[in-house]
Amino acid sequence: MSLTRQILIAMTAAILLGSLTQRLLLIPDLLSDPVWQGYLHYFLDDFLTHGLFLLGGKIFIASLKVLVVPLVFVSLVCGVCHLRDQGSLGRLSLKTIVLYLATTGLAISLALLLAGWWQPGAGVDKSTGGDYVPPQPMALIDVLANIFPSNPVQAMAEGTMLQVIVFALLIGVAIGRAGEYGERIGSHFNDWNEVLMKLVTLLMSFAPYGVFCLLFTLFAEQGIGKVGDLALYMLTVTSVLLLHGFVVYPLLLKGLSGLSPRVFLRKMRNVQLFAFSTASSTATVPVTLRAVEQRLGVQNRVAAFSVPLGATINMDGTAIMQGVATAFIAQAYGFDLTLSQYLLVVLTAMLASIGTAGVPGVGLVTLALVLEQVQLPVEGIALIIGVDRILDMMRTAVNVTGDAMVSVVVARSEGALDHDTYNNPKAGEQN
């Protein structure tokens, strides 16, 4: 059985069994004997949900995260130090960043258009929301200043990806210009890169179990999620995510590179499932990087830069949520946004995505910043918190799809794409 099918079965089983467990825990007198009722509650809640499966999910996420910094650093150093023309690094960086910002702008514009048409917030009962106190957002000048590391060891320890990327770029450039000394060091980085990629392959074989543990715990705690007033909001966000992921991205890929979108989407299924289950672009970086290089044929010098950078600044799924949520909250509170305010939402969300960490739930923090820019009540975020975790999984899958699409387009333009690997359906496949 293919890995994709195993993960799909694990996801389906986890969602069904987790939701069933949540329903059973809500029934106070499922068993007539209170002693046996206590045993059942202990088994379902303490032992399974918050014991065995919670532990399994935490170990799975930790196993992925432990690879992120060393894999990004080693892979990026390898890609940069072996560039024949290191002057091309600036061109490659510019293409990647421009594409990421362009897709983010498209994403939030599409979200605002559909939310304005469907009016998901019209008639919503605002009393269903609780209190929401957002953390203080970082000033834009601090976000930009923090891109450059003052202590690279601390940046690696804390997983500050933009700082790790900048330090890896500097080391790679230095190695590439150090002559025979650099060649010796570069060969060692190549060996480490192969070892780390093999470790990613090994961890992927445990993915179905990790995915099951993560999703069982989530749905046993939250169930399927709140519906009612939020059903149209969820439908709007989901529709824009699907439209962006399965229509906009394929059209951009076909138009900018001439490559087959069907091949691309088929080879991205495993990565999307990983992203969905972890709800973290950063935790999915090892899997995305492996797929982009070994399944899609992107050379390391492009993939090692574009994938970790995308996990940090490319937040198309988050931008979609912010666009729909902004319109939803404005409609719920009876505010009419002007055209200039809509443009401000687009610009603020694009800039906020640069400093957004690829971890679960961080979109709510940047949403508070967007709402403040257009004078909307930040406490409106409380209306959507109940379903945000489920939507977060969907938008993370869109984020990693965008990372891979931009990587392929940039690689194609730089002559760094192996077309035979891209068109081979079995390339890099793990059964």
Secondary structure, DSSP 8 states (H G I E B T S, - for coil): --HHHHHHHHHHHHHHHHHHHHHHHH-TTSSSSHHHHHHHHIIIIIIIIIIIHHHHHHHHHHHHHHHHHHHHHHHHHHHHHT-S-TTHHHHHHHHHHHHHHHHHHHHHHHHHHHHHHH-TTTT--GGG-----------HHHHHHTTS-S-HHHHHHHT-HHHHHHHHHHHHHHHHTSHHHHHHHHHHHHHHHHHHHHHHHHHHTTHHHHHHHHHHHHHHHHTT---GGGHHHHHHHHHHHHHIIIIIHHHHHHHHH---HHHHHHHTHHHHHHHHHH--TTTTHHHHHHIIIIIS-B-HHHHHHHHHHHHHH--HHHHHHHHHHHHHHHHHTT----HHHHHHHHHHHHHHHHT--SSTTTHHHHHHHHHHHTT--GGGGGGTHHHHHHHHHHHHHHHHHHHHHHHHHHHHHTT-B-HHHHH-TTTT---
